[in-house]
Amino acid sequence: MVHATYETFLENHRNQLESSAIPPYFWSTLFQKIIKQTFDAGNIFSLLQIDYEDEERDKYDPVWQLQIKVEEGIKHTDPHHIYLIDHAWTFRIEHAKNQLLQIESLRERMATIMGIDSELNKNELCSKILDEMWKYTNSYSIGSAENIEERLPVWYIMDEVGSAIQHNDKPNFRMVPFIYVNDQTTYSLIFPIKDLLFGEVVCRDCIENIKEEQERMAYALPWKEASFLEFDFNHLKPGPDYFLSGHIKESLPVLENFAEAIPKKNRYKVFTEYDIIKENLTDNRFEIIEDENEADILWYTKHFKQFKELSETPQKFINQFPFEYILTIKDLLCITCRRRQPKIHDTLTLDTFPTWLPTTYNLKTELMQFVSYYQHRSEKGLDNHWIIKPFNLARGLDTHITNNLSYIMRLPSTGPKIAQKYIEKPVLFHRNEVPGKVKFDVRYVLLLKSVKPLEVYIYRNFFLRFANKPFELNNFDEYEKHFTVMNYTEGAVLKHMLCADFKVHWTEQYPSISWDSVEESVFSMFKEMFECAIIESGPCGIAESPQSRALYAADIMLEWKQDGVVQPKLLEVNWTPDCKRACLYYKDFYNDIFKLLFLDESNNDVFKKL
């Protein structure tokens, strides 16, 4: 840092300075303060604690204020008035509770910043901090990080000075995070955008990128109370532009090229990017080759878009359908699955339809509708736990479970999310090695062979995943209690069980509920899902493509309804799923699938046709 020059500072940070809209007249001062580690906000500001009578203060009242203490006030164009703010706590959300429990000084400092009674016992104090902290949190992510885990949002709470700056729709200061790349240190920077007089209170707009008035009211709920009960919470039905947004438009096949039947071959050449297929496709009617131009079957792990061009060689097959992402991307899946419903919700219970789809809102396009629905549920005393998921990440990454509306309102700032009603009454499973029943989910392999006519098969051997800790509707930071994907969790036990063994245990644990009857409702759900997927043409629906064959994996859970009925719930549909476990359990997994998809050999013992 001693040898840094202003020129190299600009070279390394110009993009960051410009994207954060930090006025250039502050840049030189900022450089000097960083290299000299100058934290001089105390020269300009007074930190004042607001004294309330206990009965006076409500949850939206500020604890601290920051005031201008210099008699001459400050000019917003004065290049000296940019200040470094340190971070009191930097964390990943999944680690926050443990850090608070383990570090007494952190608990006490957070309690002081948030105006919480530090005399509470440790667990109560931690819970209170975790509940209140969403008024104070900010986040950043490192887009240049090498892997997806490192690019996930990092949350932080500023020190006492930064945390005292209140939200206001008419701000006089701005705050932006700043990473000094020379030593990877993160700061917050504050600087004025208006002239301020002596004694004026410093404020900032915590949601400055949100411009629409009602949307701002929703995002501002951590700091300002607002009712959305008069707002219609019924879902929106977006048009083709939404389905295409963020996607490269796919060309469609020329159907006239398939007027004549394509003759069957005795042997098909297969090009695949998936090593598991290379190792396990052993039927001698299929030959693995390395030249995709010579292949009869193309099995990619990257997205394919050129269906029109492919149709010029109609004898070739591809493992994808045009616009199949309407099922495999979470925000589009829920829109697709609602298409056949005569009504949207039950007015008494607020349960939404179809019953097999958890109530789901898009927090990018349906934020106000979600808040209205949440507040209506709250008014009726209904459970309000939600699981917040990114549109297109797997493995539970950046996924959150909470009933805290302020928490939920902060999450869309870190990327597009859906809010899905958390299943509070899941059907549980008893594991001998765990002292209590655990959550589990079921993965089915789905095979789409044709859109017109619709031809779908289910691989009868389903796959199971289990939580490792007994289920309770609390402690949502405990991954092994609330999640079932243990493959990527270091040190977690991965419970293996064949579906045949599961059926035996099911009969023992739930003798009055036939697994066959449960599967009937599961299969009916999948059939309706695919029917919904082809009601509309592309890009809103899966398009016809005679060359296409596809394999998906659908994850479901089972929920208890009030009448004791077991209701399957569709969680997500996965594109190019990991099938390594399937091949370990069933040595002919890919042989059977390729024979069905490409040789028209359907084995009823292995597949169920919907």
Protein Blocks (a to p, Z undefined) as FASTA:
>chain_A
ZZpcfklmmmmmmmmmmmnopafklmmmmmmmmmnopafklmmpccddddddfklpcfkb
cfbdcddfbfnlpafklmklcccdddfbdcdfklmmmmmmmmmklmmmmmmmnopafkbc
fklmmmmmmmmmmmmgccdddfkbmbfklmpccdddddfklmmpccdfbdcbdcdddddf
klopacdddddfbdcdehiacdddfklmbmbfklmmmmmmmmoccdfklpcfbdcdddfk
lmmgopacdddddfklmmpccdddfbdcdddfbfklmmmmmbfkbccdfblklpmbdcdf
bdcfblmlmmmmmmbccfbdehklmmmpmklmmmmmmmmpfbfbdfklopacdfklccdd
dfklmmmmmmmmmmmmmmnopafbdcdddfkbghhiaiacdfbfklmmmmmmnoccdddd
ddfbbcddddfkbgcddddddddddddfbfbdcdddddfbacddddfbdcddehkllmkl
mpcblklmghiacddddfklmmmmmmmmmmmbcfklmmmmmmmmmmmmmmmmmmpccfkb
ccddfkbccdddddddddddfkopacdddfbdcehiafklmmmmmmmlmmmmmmmmmnop
acfklpccZZ
